[in-house]
Amino acid sequence: MGLVDGPGIRTVFFLQGCPLKCSYCHNPDSQHFMGDKRITVDEVIETANRYREYYDASGGGVTFSGGEALMQGEFVAEAFKALKKNGISTCLDTSGYGVIRHYESVLKYTDHILLDIKHVDEAEHLKLTGRNMDGIKHFIDVLSGFEGKVTIRHVMIPDQTDHYEMMDRILEMVNTIQKKVDKIEILPYHKAGTEKYSQLNIPYKFEMVPAMDPAKAQVYESYINARLETMKIMESEHLKAV
Ligand code: SF4
């Protein structure tokens, strides 16, 4: 059960494997592509149906997260299609790095997207995730044709992304899809779960990075959402004038 993984109460499926290697990843065990459990579309539907009354009461549904769910786009598209056929709302939690040829079919059956923006600067993005920004930029381009809603998320790191310029540049990045963006969540970086690194015997690059003050992150979240709303109003005034 998830309460923060899209609208309402949701059943969340975590798909194994991620092409990114975020320094702060709280689930490093989800990065490799060798999962120990396979499921079918029928099993997804069967599981989801058990919790249907919660979705109906809260406006919830099913979320596919990861790892990176878009890496298994073919399966996600099939599962989302079947969920929609069963009247269950679908949400994709993604960082925008997946198998491109499946994007169109996934988006066709997706109601809501949680899109994680890691960084706005090429060099810093590469340092933080091990990947350049081509993937996220391409995915945002593809979202121009998406008909659902998008919630943007950013994990704020103290002394790295906690500044107003960062907020303004996130807005620039999503400018082309601003009408679909319902809100932007600024998630304070926290240290919970980092013991997994020692259990897996891999170094934790963010050992020395302190947790982000949630109250400060909230100030940035209020700022960026107020600017988003202003931009939307200006855009609709402009369209009326034209
Ligand atoms: S995108 Fe998510 S799962 Fe993948 S490495 Fe980054 S934090 Fe971990």
Boltz pocket constraint, residues with backbone or C-beta under 6 A from the ligand:
constraints:
  - pocket:
      binder: B
      contacts: [[A, 18], [A, 19], [A, 20], [A, 21], [A, 22], [A, 24], [A, 25], [A, 26], [A, 27], [A, 28], [A, 30], [A, 31], [A, 66], [A, 67], [A, 68], [A, 95]]
      max_distance: 6.0
